[in-house]
């Protein structure tokens, strides 16, 4: 991803890789556009595969050394 001020540009390879994950960034030109694409992806994932979204959230929290919010805390 390339940034120039408030503008974003993705390489064709990055666009293809993100599309494979279900994230459409082809029209994203600003950070807000990217945020909207990611929010839409997360919403779809929450509806279709909530357990996968939980795993992603847990991995991201672990990578940052953070704990999960209460509503995402895993129950075993």
N, C-alpha and C positions, 0 to 999 in steps of 0.2 A: 504494500500500500504506500502510495506516495502522497505527501501532504504539501500543499502550497497555500499558506494562509488558512482560510476556512475551507478550501477545496480539497477533495480526496480523489485519488485515482487508483484504480486497481489494475494490475497487469492481467492479461487474458488468462494466464495460468492460475492466478489467485481467484479470479472470477469463476473459473471452472471448478477449482477445488472447493470453494464455498458453495457452489451450486450442488455439488455432489452431497454436501451435508444438508441441503435443503434451505440454504440461506441465499436469497436472491439479492446480490449487490450490484447487478449490472447497471441499474439506474441511480445508485447512490453517488452523489456528488459532494455532499457535505456530511459533517459529523452527525447532524440531526437525521439525515437520510439513512446513515448506517445504523444509528440507534433504533430507528423505526423498523428497519429490516431485521435486526436482532431481536427486538421486542415481538415482532410478528412470529419469528421462528420459535422463540421461547414459549409464546402462547400456544402455538400449534403443538409443540412438543409436550406442553403441560396437559393438553387435552388428549393427545393420541398416545403418548408414552410417558406418563408421569414418573414411572420408576427410573427411566433413563435420564430425565431431567434432574431427578434427585441425585443420581450417580455423578452427573456432570457438576452439579452444585457442590457435592461433597469433595470431588477431586479439585475443584477450583479453590475451595476453602482450605483444603489441606496444603495445596501448593503455596498459598499465601500465609499459611500459619494462622488462619482465622478459624473461628468456630461457626457452625451453621446457625442461622436464626432459629428461634424456637419452633416456628411452624415447619421448618425443614429438618429438624433434628430427627435422626433415624430412630425408629422403634424396632428393637430386635425381639 
